[in-house]
Amino acid sequence: MTHDSPPPEAAAPVYGSAVTKVEPFGVDHIPANERHGKPSSQFFVWFAAGLNFPIILLGFNAASFGLSFPAAVAAIVVGSGLGCLLMAVMSRMGVRLGVPQQIQARGPLGFFGNFLPVAYINVFAGVGWAAVTVILGGKAFAELTHLPYWLCAALLTLIEMVVAVYGYNMINFLQKALTYVLTPLFALITVVALVRGGNLFEANPQAPSFIGNTGGLITFGGWFFAFLVAWAPFASDYSRYLPDTPQVVKRTAWYTGLGNFVTLCWLGILGVVVGGSASSSDTITALHQLAGPFAFPALLAVGLSALAQNFLNVYGGAISVQTLKVPVTRSQAVIGICAVAYLVSLWGASGTEDKFKVFLNLTAYFIAPFAAVLLLDYYLGGRADIRRISELYDRSRVLNWGFVAWVGGVAASVPFWQSNLYTGAFAKAFPEAGDLSMLVAAGAASLVYLLTYRLKPLWTSNTADGSHQAPTDADRSKAVAGQNH
């Protein structure tokens, strides 16, 4: 059975483009009768998500590396460009296959081999990114309203939870609305920053984190690449409902890449300007001081932008929980993700900048080889063939060689890690080389995949209960009733 045509009795969509209806699908394959929307929707999804203070926070650190302003800008453009290319390609995979990125990974890694990377990469990252964004948004609203931080963070989390429960269509609708609201607010921040504190600084070898011009460029640019690498496991989640036509596939890639690139470059460079003229090490305080009489719209922008990013974090994290076959509905998973993220945000409210950089590194080191394996499997392993979608739901495919490639990539990168939690042997010996961990991880995983992808699966099993079969029409009916996979 293939999944590219709907069952006869389900010819009319049960979800379609309804904004105020709770999404009935979890990690199911989206049938043709439920496909809807335009490729341009991906621009708004990712543009709004990119209008977010963590990107400014990344740019804030350029001066500490001792980079000149032109060098910092060049690093941002290159790192963002590479990350946007990755996001563009993985987004188009969702249009073609109609399943979340996490489910796609069952192809090269195996049904159960996919559990470990999804548990760490997607669930951990979903909770972590949601917490980081709640911290920054909560601090902004607390400074703006003088309400307790815990209360502001709780209100943000509650809004995110409700929207993520409603799901895909509600998220798309609000991301477009937030694009129109946030764009003029961040444009105002940009103008104020340039007028009141535009400091186009020169290179400074005496800077506290100076590791040489080359190492600084690689590490700083790598942060912007890592920011989008962290999004990669969720890219297909927001494109899988689009109609599967060649034109839509192509335009989806362009809109996804453009939406990410514009915001990362824009706010990353803004962060460089803010960091170069800041008198406080706390980014929210520095922005408040820099904005002066325009502090209200500046802090409002930061607070609202937390919603635009966390709609995706919470939604993607919930889908990841279901990918692990945890017996919960998508709505229940959303509530669980929000509850944990809120608790983490209370713990991580102090020392946010350092914790954020540690978290960014430790997720990217594991996601880079994961993304490399998925891309190679799609283009070389034949995963683009929609007749093979049933394999993604086949429990008899326990473990495949892609899991070995992923583990090999992570292991190979360990000596190159640069983190406050752990610094690898190569990184200690040659700090001036910069952080090469993601490149090594992706390269090693690619090599192992190329050597093994034609081999027979590592581990298959025969199940007597037929649970290894792909979803049937009856399964889809159950999904529509709320019993999601």
N, C-alpha and C positions, 0 to 999 in steps of 0.2 A: 504493500500500500504506500502511495506517495502522499505528500501533504500539500501539494500545490493547488488543489482544488477542494472546495468545501463539500461536505456531505449534502445530498439533495435536500434533506429535511431542514438544513440550516442555511438555506439560500439567503434569507434576510438577516442582516447583522443584528446581533443582540446587544452590542456595545456601540459600534460605529463611532460617530464623532460626538456623542453625548458628553457634555462637560460635567454635568451635575449628577451623573450616574457613576456609582462605584465600579471600577474596572473589575470584570469577572475573571480575567485571565491572570495566571501567575507566571510559571515558567513554560507554559504551553506554547506549542507552535501556533502562530497566528494564521488562520486560514484566509484564503483569498477574499471571502465575503466580508471579512473584518478589516481589510486593508483600506486605509483612507489617509487623507492629508496631503500636503505638498512638501517637496524637498526644502523649501524656504523655511519651514518650521524649525529645521535643525540649526539655522543661523540664530534664531531667537533663543532656542534652548541653550546654546553654548555661549552666545554673546552675553546673555543675562547672567549665566553662571560665572562667566569670566569677570563681570563687573563686581569684583569682590576684593575685600581688603587684604586677604592673604597674599595676593599678587603684589600689592604695594609693599607689604611686609618683606617680600623677597627682594624687591628692588632697593629697599631701605638699607640693605647690607652691602651695597656696592662700595661705599666709602671705606668700610672696615677692611675690605680686601686690598685697599690701596689702588684701586683701578681709577683711571681717568674717566671722565664722563663719556667721551666718545667710545672708549673701550667697553664700558659697561653697556652702552646702547648696542654695540655690535654683538656682545655676548647674548643679550636678551633677544635680539632679532634671530640669531642663528639657533639658539636653544628653542625658542618658541616655534620657529619654522619647522624644525625636525619633529617636534612634538605634534604640531598641527598636521603634518603629513601622516603620522601614525594614526591620529584620531580620524582623519578623513577616510583612510583605508578601512579602518575597523568599523566605522559607521556604515559604510556601504555594504559590509558583510551582513549587517542586520536587515537591510532591505532585501537582500537576496535570500537569506535563510529564514527570516521571520521568527527567530528565537533570540533570547538574550545572549550576550557574549559568554556568560558563565556556562550556559548550556552548550555553546559551540565548543568549549574546551573539553567536553567529554569525548569529542572525536579523537584528538591526538593523545589525550591523557588516559582515556578510559573512564567508564561510568564512576567507579569508586576511586580511581587514581586522581580524579579531578577534585576530590573532597578536600585534601590538604591545602592545595594552593587557593581554592575558593574560600576555605575557612579563614586562612590568613590574609590573603590579598583583598578579598572582597568584603567579608564580614568585618574583619579587623579594620580595614581601610574605611569602610562605610561608617562605622562607629567613630573612628578616630577623626576623620575629616568633619563629620557632623559636630563632634565636640569642639574641635578647633574653631570652626565657624561660629558656633554658638558663643564661645568665649569672646571672640572679637565683636560680634554683634551685640552680645549682652553688655560688654564693657561700654560700647558706644552709646547704647540706650541708657545705661546707668549714668554716664557722664552727662547725657543730654537731659534726663528727667530727674536726676538725683534720687531715683528709686534704688533699692538694694539690688546688687548685681544678681543675686540668686533669683529674684523675682523676674527681672528682665530676661534672664536666660530661660526661665521656666515658660514665660509667655511666648518667646520665640519657638521653643521646642514644641509647644502645644499647637501653634499654627502649622509648623512643618508636619507634624503628625497627622493633622486633619487633611491637609492637602495630599500627602503621600498615600493616605488611605483611599482617597478618591482616585488617585492614580494618574495614568498616562495622559488622558485628555485634559484633566484639570491642570496638570503640570505644564503642558504645552500652552494652554490658555494664559496662565499666570506668568510664564516666562516671557511671553510676548508683551504682556501688559507691563511687567517690571522693566523690560528693555526701554520702553518709552518713558517710564518714571525715572529710572536710574541714570540714563544717558545724560540728560541735562544737569543732574546733580553732580555726577563725576566730571562733567565738562566744567562746571563752576569750580570744583576743587582744583582742577588742573590750572585754570586761569589764575586763581588765587595763589596757588603754590608757585607759579612762575613769577607773578608780580611781587609777592611778599617774601619769597624765600628761594628764588631761583639761583642755585649755587652750582655752576658748571665747573666742578673742581678738577684739578690736575692729579696725575698719578702721585701716590704717596707711599714710598717704601717703608716709612715709619708707622704705617697703619697697624692696628693690633692684630689683624688676621692676614697680613701680607705673606704670601707664599711664592712670590714671583709673578711676573706678568702673565706667563703662559698658564701656570697653575691656577691663578686667580680667574682668568678668563674661562678656563675649562670648568672649574667648580661652580662659578657664578652662573654661567650659561647653562650648566647642567641642572641647576635648580629649576629653571624654567622648563627645560625638557622634562624633568622629573614630575613637575606639576601636571603636565598633560599625560605622562606615562601613568600616573596615578588614576587618571580618568579612563584610560584605555579599556579596562575590563568592564566598563559600563557603557561604552560607546554605542553598541547595538541595541541597548535597552530602549533608546529613545528614537530609533529609526525602524524598528522591526514591524511597525504597523503601516509603514508606507507601501504603496503599490509596487510590486516587483516588476518593473519595466527597465530596459537599458537606460532610458533617459533619466528616470528617477534615481537610479543607482548612481549615475555619473554626477548629476546635480547635487545629490545628497552629500557626496564627498566634498564638492567645492564649497557648499554652504557650511558644512561642519568645520572644515579647515579655516575658512575665512572668519567665521564667528569666533573661533578660539584665537586666531592670530591677532586680530585687531585689538581685542581686549588685553591679551597678555603683553603685547608691545606697548600699548597705551599706558596701562596702569603700572607695568614694570618700570618704564621710564619715569613715570610720575613718582614712584617709590624712590628712585635714584635721586630725584630732585629734593624730595622731602627728607631723605636720609642725609643728604649732603649739607642741609641747613638746619638740622634738628639740634635742639639743646637738651633733649630728653632721650633716654634709651628705650622708653616705652612708646610704641608706635602710635597708639591711640592718643596719648598725651601730646606727642609731638605734632600729630595732625591738628589737634585742638588748638595748640599754641600757634601753629602756622596759619590756620584758618582765621584766627582772630574774630572779627565781627561776623564772619561767615561760618562760624563753628556749627551753628544749628543745621544748615543744609548738609554740611560735611559729615557730621555725626549721623544725621538721618540717613544719608546715603550708605554709610557703613552698616548701620543696623538693618536696613531693608535688604541690602545685598546679601546678608547672611541667609535670608529666606531663599533667594534665587539659587544659591549654591546648595543649600541643604535639602531642598526639594529632591534634588538628584541623588545626594548622598544617602538619604534615608530610603528612598524608593529602590535604588540599586542595592543597598545593603539588605533590604527585605527580600528581594529576589534571590540574593545569594544564600540567605538562610533556607529558602525553599529548595534551592539547588542541592543543598546538603541533605535533602529528604527529611528535614525536621518536620514533624507532623503538626504544622500550623498553617493557617491561611495567610495570604499575603498581608491582610490587614493586621492580624495578630503579630506578624513579624515586624511590621512597621512600628507598632506600639512598643515592642520589645527593644528595637533599635533605638528609638527615641528615649526610652527610659534609661538605658545604659549610657547613651551619649550625654544625657543631662548630668548624670552622676559623675562621668569623667570630666565634664566641663567645670564642675564645682572643684574637683581635685586639681585641674590644670590651669586654673584662673591666674595663678602667679607664675612668673617665668615663662610666659607664653611663647616668646620668640625662640628661646633655646629648645623648648619641647617641640615646637612646630618643626624646626629644622631637623631634629632627630627623627621625628615621625616621618617627615618627607623622605629622608634618605632610606630608612628601613622599609618603607613600602616600595619605593622605586627599585631597590636592589632585587626584590622578589618579583616585581611585576614585569620588569624589562625582559627576562627570559621567558616568562609566561606569554607576553605579547609576541615575541619572536616565534615561538612554537605555533601559536594560533595563526599567524600570518603565513608561515611556511606550509602549514597543513591546508590552509585555504587555497593557496596558489599552486603548490606542488603536490599535495596529498589528495587533491580531488574533492575537498570539502565543499567547494562551490556548487557541486552537483546536488540539486534539491532532491533527487531520488534517494540520497543517502541520509536524509534528515532522520529517518527512523532509527539509524544507528545511535543517534544522540540520546535516545530513550531506551536503549537496549542494555539491560543490566548484566547480560552475559559477557559483555565486553568489560571485564573487571579492571584490567590494568593494561596500558599500552605504552609504547616506547617514548611517547611525548613526555610522560612523567619523568622518565630517566633523563631526558634532555633538559627538562626544567630544573631538576635537582642538580644536574651537572653544571648548569649555568650559574645557579646560586652558589654552589661550592667553589667554582672557579673564581668567583668575584670576591670571596671573603678576604683574601690578602690585600685587596684594593679598597676595602671599606674605609670611609672617613666619617666617623660619628663620635659624638661625646660619650656614647655607650661603649663603642668598640672601634679601634683603629687597627687595620690589618698591617701585616709585616711590610708589604710593599709601600703602603701609604706612609708608614713611619720612616722608612728608609729614603723615600723619594717624595717628600711632600710637595716639592715644586712641580711635580707632574700633574697635580690636580686630582680630582676625583674621577677615576676611570671605571668605577665599579659597574655602572649600567652598561657601558659599551662591552666590557669583558663578559658580563653575564649574558647579554644578548648574543654575543659572538660565540661563546662556548655552547650555549643552548642550540644555536643554529647548526653548529658543526655536528653535535651529537644527533640532532634530528635528521640531518642529511645522510648520516651514516646508518640510520636505523629505520627510517620511515617505510621502507619497502619490506621490512621483515614482518613475520607473522606477529599478531598481538602477544604481549608477554603473558597474559593470563586471561583465559576465558572459562566460563562455567555454563553448564546446562541447568536451567531452573525448571523444576517440574510444574510450577504454578503459572508459568507463562508470564511472569512479571517482567521478563526481559523484553517483551514486545513493545513496539512503539505505541503511542496513544491511539486508541480507536475512536470511532465516531461517538461511541457511548462515553468514552473518557472525556471528550470535549463537551458533551452535554452536561456531565458532572461539573466540569470546570466552570461552565456558564452558571451553574447553580451555586457556585461559590466554593466547591470542593476542589481547589486548585492543586496542581501537582506540586 
